[in-house]
Structures are given as structure tokens and as C-alpha cells.
Amino acid sequence: MTQSSHKIILGSSSIYRANLLSKYISHFESVAPEIDESQYANESPQDLSMRLAKTKAKKIADIKPGDIVIGSDQVVSFKNISIGKQVNYESAYQTLIEFSGKKIYFYTSVVIVIKEKKIELAHLDKTIIEFKPFGKKELDIYLKSQDIFDSTAAVKYECKQFQLLVDQIITEDEQAIIGLPMIWLMEQLKKIELNRI
């Protein structure tokens, strides 16, 4: 991709999003937006994901109004309950064991804001993961392969041990599971560059 005349800012502290974006864009800056990510009463997982992505992008765009700011957030829904990051083996185990033989929904939102141009573009990716019936042994093998627990619902899609638990994934963009819907995002960034916004 041709380097944009605007600086690109990734509004995220996630190393996974940064690593993913770096495969497509050589120069960008990561800035942690530091926002309250609490869910509102009766807020759907989809709405939560989109609201947080917009809040992250707008907060950084207020500071850097001339830059292209990318905000993203991801929420997993299981039985209509929103699930966030799992911080240790125990919480990851208790969460994942419930997924055996069932399906979960990943909602990954991404928002592009260029404040001085009054541009705001938004996209919501929906990915479904259907799990095989699995037991404690299979789950333990996956969890013990992880050095840290810092992903949404303790899902590490790129991990081979995790993929052994999965029956099928229904998605339009597999990279969205990692944290950014890259197909949509790159299409929009290319349009911005072509239009020299």
C-alpha cells in the first residue's frame, strides 16, 4: 500500500492488532486510548463493540485531528452474554469449557476517523466459531500452550492447539478474529489514499 499523506494511528494497546496491521502497513503509531469499557445495561454485544471502537477512535482523533485514526474493539457473545478478556488459566478454563459442542459469536468493530475532514467510517464483522465436543484433557492442552492470557474469551485463533477444538469457523474475514477486519479496513484506507483526502 502506498504510504498515505496522513499519519496513521492505531488506537489500541493490543499487540495482536499492531502485529496484524504491520503486515499491511509499514508505518503507523499505536496509542492506547484509555477508556472505560464497561457495558451499559441492556447493551447488546454488537452495540458494545461498536460503541467502544468509536469511543477509542474519537478520543485519539480529538488529540490528533489531522491523522487517520483507527479504533477497534471485539466482544464475544455466548448465549447472549458478552465475554471479554480472560486474565488467567482458571478464568479461561471456566469460560472455554462452556463452549464445548456449542457456538460463539465474535463481533469485531473497526472505525476510521479523520476529525479535521469530518470523516467517520465504521464496520462490524461477525464471525461464528462452532466448537467440537471437547473435554478437560483437550482444553488443558490448549491452555497450557499459552504463556499469557490476554485475548477475548481466551481465544487464540492462530494457535494450532486451539484449532483442534474447533469444528468450523463461519466468517468473511478470518483476520477479524485476531482483532481487525483487514479486508474492509484496507479497502477504506486505499480509498482514502486514492482520493488524497
PyMOL commands that set and color helices and strands:
alter all, ss='L'
color gray80, all
select helices_A, chain A and resi 15-22+45-63+89-99+115-117+136-144+160-163+174-178+182-195
alter helices_A, ss='H'
color red, helices_A
select strands_A, chain A and resi 8-11+29-30+68-78+81-83+103-114+119-131+166-170
alter strands_A, ss='S'
color yellow, strands_A
deselect
rebuild
show_as cartoon
